[in-house]
Amino acid sequence: MSSTPSTIKSGNNYQKFILHSCEGCGKERWVRLQKGLPLSVICRSCAGKTHRGTRNSRWQGGRKETSQGYIKIWLDRDDFFYPMADEKTSYVYEHRLVVAKRLGRCLHSWEIVHHKGAKYPKGSRENRSDNRYPENLQLVTDDRHKQITILENKIAHQEKRIGELEQRIILLEAERILQNV
């Protein structure tokens, strides 16, 4: 809330002040005007406080990538999905948030969101940040996730072995052709 500016003479200069409410706590105080606007919008006590989220001076958008390639999203405390977020940092994994929003409920701690690897290779950074549901994300329990992981590892091992055997076949055929010449 602002009132009519008051002019105060200090020395040879005339300075204009206005009664202005702090945007942090709402407390009214006299603030000097500069080019018709209040010089500061928060009081000194609020300026010394560390603000969370969008009110923090170091706010960078609330989206960050972990060293493993997963995306984390910052949630405000009044967000419906905040119970899924880390209590200290207020961040939640994006793939968990995407599935929770599609289901319309918070996920339980034992529910795991599995990246299928539909578009990018399994285990790659691109796959971990590919959060399309249901194309690349699947909601499973911990036991089911372990089964899926074991089967995927076995399939990957067999595919590698098939590739090695195909190379061996090619070499053997080339060797047989050379012996017949």
C-alpha positions as CSV (number, residue, x, y, z in Angstrom):
1,M,0.0,0.0,0.0
2,S,1.4,3.4,-0.9
3,S,0.5,6.9,0.1
4,T,1.1,10.3,-1.3
5,P,4.9,11.1,-1.5
6,S,6.3,13.4,1.1
7,T,9.2,15.8,0.4
8,I,11.9,16.2,3.0
9,K,14.8,18.7,2.7
10,S,18.2,17.4,3.7
11,G,21.0,19.8,3.2
12,N,20.8,21.4,-0.3
13,N,18.9,18.4,-1.8
14,Y,15.2,17.7,-1.7
15,Q,14.4,14.0,-1.4
16,K,11.0,12.4,-1.8
17,F,9.8,9.6,0.4
18,I,6.7,7.4,0.3
19,L,5.0,5.2,2.9
20,H,5.4,1.8,1.4
21,S,4.5,-1.8,2.5
22,C,7.3,-4.4,2.6
23,E,6.5,-7.2,0.0
24,G,8.0,-9.7,2.4
25,C,6.3,-9.0,5.7
26,G,3.7,-6.3,4.9
27,K,5.2,-3.8,7.5
28,E,4.9,-0.2,6.4
29,R,8.0,2.1,6.4
30,W,9.2,5.3,4.7
31,V,11.1,4.5,1.5
32,R,13.0,7.1,-0.7
33,L,11.6,7.5,-4.2
34,Q,14.0,7.3,-7.2
35,K,12.5,8.1,-10.6
36,G,9.0,7.9,-9.2
37,L,9.5,4.3,-7.8
38,P,10.4,3.0,-4.3
39,L,14.1,2.5,-3.9
40,S,13.5,-0.9,-2.2
41,V,10.4,-3.1,-2.0
42,I,11.4,-5.1,1.1
43,C,12.5,-4.0,4.5
44,R,16.0,-4.6,6.0
45,S,14.8,-7.5,8.2
46,C,13.3,-9.3,5.2
47,A,16.4,-8.5,3.1
48,G,18.5,-10.5,5.5
49,K,16.4,-13.6,5.4
50,T,17.1,-16.5,3.0
51,H,14.1,-17.1,0.8
52,R,13.2,-20.4,-0.8
53,G,12.2,-21.0,-4.4
54,T,11.3,-18.2,-6.7
55,R,11.9,-15.5,-4.0
56,N,15.5,-16.6,-3.6
57,S,18.0,-14.2,-5.3
58,R,19.9,-17.2,-6.7
59,W,16.8,-18.8,-8.3
60,Q,17.6,-20.6,-11.5
61,G,14.2,-21.9,-12.6
62,G,13.7,-24.9,-10.4
63,R,15.0,-27.5,-12.8
64,K,18.3,-29.2,-12.5
65,E,20.1,-32.3,-13.8
66,T,21.8,-34.7,-11.4
67,S,25.3,-36.2,-12.1
68,Q,23.6,-39.4,-13.2
69,G,21.5,-37.6,-15.9
70,Y,18.1,-37.5,-14.1
71,I,16.1,-34.3,-14.0
72,K,14.9,-32.9,-10.7
73,I,12.1,-30.3,-10.3
74,W,11.6,-27.9,-7.4
75,L,8.1,-27.9,-5.8
76,D,6.6,-25.2,-3.6
77,R,5.3,-26.3,-0.2
78,D,1.7,-25.7,-1.2
79,D,2.0,-27.9,-4.3
80,F,-0.3,-31.0,-4.2
81,F,2.7,-33.3,-5.1
82,Y,5.0,-31.8,-2.4
83,P,4.8,-34.9,-0.2
84,M,6.9,-36.7,-2.8
85,A,9.7,-34.1,-2.7
86,D,12.9,-34.3,-0.6
87,E,12.1,-32.4,2.7
88,K,15.4,-30.5,2.8
89,T,15.7,-29.4,-0.9
90,S,12.0,-29.5,-2.1
91,Y,13.2,-31.3,-5.3
92,V,11.5,-34.4,-6.8
93,Y,12.6,-36.5,-9.7
94,E,10.8,-35.4,-12.9
95,H,10.0,-39.0,-14.0
96,R,8.2,-39.6,-10.7
97,L,6.4,-36.3,-11.0
98,V,5.3,-37.0,-14.6
99,V,3.7,-40.4,-13.6
100,A,2.1,-39.0,-10.4
101,K,0.5,-36.2,-12.4
102,R,-0.9,-38.6,-15.0
103,L,-2.3,-40.9,-12.2
104,G,-3.6,-37.9,-10.2
105,R,-2.0,-38.9,-7.0
106,C,1.3,-38.9,-5.1
107,L,3.5,-42.0,-5.6
108,H,4.3,-44.2,-2.6
109,S,7.9,-44.6,-1.6
110,W,7.9,-48.3,-2.7
111,E,6.6,-47.5,-6.2
112,I,9.4,-47.2,-8.7
113,V,9.3,-45.5,-12.1
114,H,11.3,-47.5,-14.6
115,H,12.8,-46.0,-17.8
116,K,12.1,-48.5,-20.5
117,G,14.7,-47.3,-23.0
118,A,12.2,-47.0,-25.9
119,K,14.1,-44.3,-27.8
120,Y,17.6,-44.1,-26.3
121,P,19.9,-46.9,-25.1
122,K,19.3,-48.2,-21.6
123,G,21.4,-46.6,-19.0
124,S,22.3,-43.6,-21.1
125,R,21.8,-40.0,-19.9
126,E,19.4,-39.4,-22.8
127,N,17.2,-42.3,-21.6
128,R,17.2,-41.0,-18.0
129,S,16.0,-37.6,-19.1
130,D,13.4,-39.0,-21.5
131,N,10.3,-38.6,-19.3
132,R,7.5,-39.4,-21.8
133,Y,4.7,-41.4,-20.2
134,P,3.7,-44.2,-21.0
135,E,6.1,-44.4,-24.0
136,N,9.3,-44.5,-21.9
137,L,8.1,-44.7,-18.3
138,Q,6.6,-47.6,-16.4
139,L,5.3,-47.7,-12.8
140,V,6.4,-50.9,-11.0
141,T,7.1,-52.2,-7.5
142,D,10.6,-52.8,-6.2
143,D,10.4,-56.6,-6.8
144,R,9.1,-56.1,-10.3
145,H,11.8,-53.6,-11.1
146,K,14.5,-56.0,-10.0
147,Q,13.0,-58.7,-12.3
148,I,12.9,-56.3,-15.2
149,T,16.5,-55.2,-14.6
150,I,17.7,-58.8,-14.4
151,L,15.9,-59.7,-17.7
152,E,17.2,-56.6,-19.4
153,N,20.7,-57.4,-18.4
154,K,20.4,-61.0,-19.6
155,I,19.0,-59.8,-23.0
156,A,21.8,-57.3,-23.3
157,H,24.4,-60.1,-22.6
158,Q,22.8,-62.4,-25.1
159,E,22.7,-59.7,-27.8
160,K,26.4,-59.0,-27.2
161,R,27.1,-62.7,-27.4
162,I,25.2,-63.0,-30.7
163,G,27.2,-60.1,-32.1
164,E,30.5,-61.9,-31.2
165,L,29.3,-65.2,-32.7
166,E,28.2,-63.4,-35.9
167,Q,31.7,-61.9,-36.2
168,R,33.2,-65.4,-35.6
169,I,31.0,-66.9,-38.4
170,I,32.2,-64.2,-40.8
171,L,35.8,-64.9,-40.0
172,L,35.4,-68.6,-40.3
173,E,33.6,-68.3,-43.7
174,A,36.4,-66.0,-45.0
175,E,39.0,-68.5,-43.8
176,R,37.2,-71.4,-45.5
177,I,37.0,-69.4,-48.8
178,L,40.7,-68.6,-48.6
179,Q,41.5,-72.3,-48.1
180,N,39.5,-73.3,-51.2
181,V,41.3,-70.8,-53.5
